[in-house]
Amino acid sequence: MTILSKESAEEYKKLNYTTRMKDTGRPVSPHVTIYSFPITAISSITNRATGCALSLGCAGLGFVELFGGSGTALFLMQWIGSQGWLVATGAKFGVAFPLVYHYLGALRHFSWDYQPERLTNEQVEKSSYLLFGSSLAISGVLLFV
């Protein structure tokens, strides 16, 4: 881009990116809306999200117990369990999946630390599918415990 005067520089600053691209005739890239994330990226994002969910869940239970008095967290868990099969099963899965996924993800990373030859694009993709599948299967089994 070449700016010839102060006036044109000021005018340029007033325009947002989309307007500037329309003026040049270039389309705005849809980037994320058409981009398909690879399974390895989804696996990494899910691992981070499950870690955050576990941290928030533990902090929330601690908060409830601290400020609600002794036994409040237990009462909350019993109340959730008494709300019917659908709510209880959803709550169990909401705890089981992040716990299992994050734990198995950690084991996968430990194996990469000690066996770096397994850290290839092909192996990482396969292990990502395995991680999702095994986490869903184990979490599903835990619903019946």
N, C-alpha and C positions, 0 to 999 in steps of 0.2 A: 504494500500500500504506500502510495506517495501522497503526502499532504503538501499543498502548494502555499497555503496561507494560514494565519491564525484563525481566520473566520471559518475556513473549511475544517480545521481541526476541532473547533468548538462544535460545529454542526455534526461532525463525525462522532464525537463523544455523546451526543444526545440520542443517537440511534442505538437501539439494542442489536444483538447479534442477528436475530431473525429478520429484522428490517434491512440490515446491511446486506444479508444474503439475498433477499428478494430484489434489492436494487441491483445487485451484480448478476442476477439470474441463476445463481447457484442454489440447489436445494439444501435444506437443513438436514443434516444427517439424523436419522431416527435412532441411531446407535442401540440403546438398550431395548427399545421396543421390538427390534427385529433380531437382535443378537441372541443366540441360543447359548447359554452358559454350558460349558462342559461339565460332566459329572464330577470331575475333580474339584472344580470351583464350588459347585453346589455342596459337595461333601465338606469342604473346608468351611464354608459359610454356616452350614448346619452344625458343625462341631463348635464353632464360636457361639452360635445362638443357643445351643443346648447348655453350654457352660454358663452363659449369662442367665438362662432360665433357672438353672440349678442354684446359682448364687442368689438370685432374687427370691426364689422359693424358700431357701434356708433363712435368708434375712427376714422374709415376711413371717415365717413361723416363729423365729426368735423374737421379732417385734410383738407378735400376738401374745406370746408367752410372757414377755417382760412387762408389757403394759396391760394385759388382760388378767394377770394373776396366774398362780400355779394351776395347771390343769386346763387352761383355756385352749391350748393347741390340741390337746387330746379331745376335748369337747368338740372342737371344730372338725377334726377328722371323723369323729363318730357321727356328727351331724351330716357331713357330706356323704358318708356311707349309708345313712338312713334315708337319703333323698330318692331312692329308687335305683333300679339296675342301670339305667342309662347314665345317670349323673355319676354314680359310683364307678362304673366302668370307664367313663371318660376321665375322671380324676385319676384313677389308677394308671391309665395309659399316659396321661399328662405328666405323671411322675416317672413311670417306668421307661418310656421311650428316651427322654433326655438323659436319664441316668445310664441306661444301657448303651446308647449311642456314644455318649461322651467317654464312657469307660472303654468301649471297644476301639474308639478312635485313638485313645491314649495308648492302648496296646499296639495298634498299628504304627503309631509314631515311634514307640520303643523298638519295634522290630526294624524300622527303617534306621534308627540310630545304630543298632548292632549289626545289621545286615544291609549296608548301603547299596549293595548290588541289586536289591529289590526295588530301589527307587528309580524305576524307569517309567516313562509315560504309559506304556502298556500295562505294567504291573500296578501302577497307581490307579489307573482307570478300573482295572479288574477288582482291586481291593475296595474301591469306592462303591461299586455295585454290591460287593459282598458285605460291606459295612452296613449299607442301607437294608439289604435283605435280611441279614442276621439280626439286626437291631429290631426290625419290625416283627420278625418271627419270635424272638425271645420276649419282646414286650407283649406280643399277643398271648404267649403262653402264660406270662405273669398275670394276665387279666383273670385267670382262673384260679389263682393261688389265694 
